[in-house]
Amino acid sequence: DTHSGDSGGRAQPPSPTAGTCPFHMAKPGAMMCRATPWCHGPALTPTSAGTTWMQEILTLLFSLGDARPAKTIPNWERAPWLEQIYSREALQNTGSPRLLTTHLPARVLGNPPSCGGDTVSLQVIYVARNPKDVAVSFYHFHHLAKFLPDPSSFDAFLTQFLEGTVHYGSWFDHVKGWLGQRHLLDILYVTYEELHQDLRGTAQRLSSFLGCPLAPGTLAALEQHCSFSAMRDNAMANYSLIPAEIMDHSQGRFMRKGVVGDWRSHFSPEQNALFNRRYQEEMGDTELPSQWPM
Ligand code: A3P
């Protein structure tokens, strides 16, 4: 028995059918991967951060630890962005099962959020990160991303971040919006910090949630291929394939530091006090799945 755990009383994934793996559909002619039997979905990954890491983890889970899809297919093909799928027909054309990624706020996808009208099998994994580290990471990302405005200073950027006048809007609204879906959707909340603390345990939790079996060796392969250093060196995950007019790689790496608490080397005591005040105002009575070290 290679199954990691129970599926929480949910319907079991469909029985094995050949040729339904999203990796095959994403890239005809790509190597056969062993994921086929239990791929089901769509599984949607909305994130306020930790996106690329979760795409890689789900790729390894879906391939039963076979690293070839992660090493040969860019992550935007393995887990396409909902933002870049422009019509319901295009979404349906991606075929089912599918693994989708989005930064969109929950309200944009309806109430309850749905994909292409298909609410029945939608499973959602929401990834969040300490907003102080999100602000730092996002600030550096603005230097790379040519489609985002140049941030004048960290202080100015932090003000915009707290006001929600950055790309995708307010972090607070994003997290509260997706937390508000917990009674309406089949949703699992994961934090970036949990991935750091216990990648293996979190992967097991993901596999139970998705009803996706764990083959012997999957977790070891996942730990190896989803490590920061492996992903930093994987062109299919580190965005180095994106042309310089979209991402200016001379300004730094997308896979920058990958640590918890980098905000401590960026925030002044005043910025920290301001952030804590705003956080308390916005999130004070919110039931978070995990408490960030603020
Ligand atoms: P830093 O800028 O702090 O280094 P997203 O994918 O949502 O845009 O988030 C990007 C952040 O996730 C970056 O954070 C990146 O380094 C980090 N990240 C990506 N893969 C990671 C991994 N395997 N381990 C740790 N951090 C990772």
Boltz pocket constraint, residues with backbone or C-beta under 6 A from the ligand:
constraints:
  - pocket:
      binder: B
      contacts: [[A, 47], [A, 48], [A, 49], [A, 50], [A, 51], [A, 52], [A, 53], [A, 133], [A, 136], [A, 137], [A, 138], [A, 140], [A, 226], [A, 227], [A, 228], [A, 229], [A, 231], [A, 254], [A, 255], [A, 256], [A, 257], [A, 258], [A, 259], [A, 262]]
      max_distance: 6.0
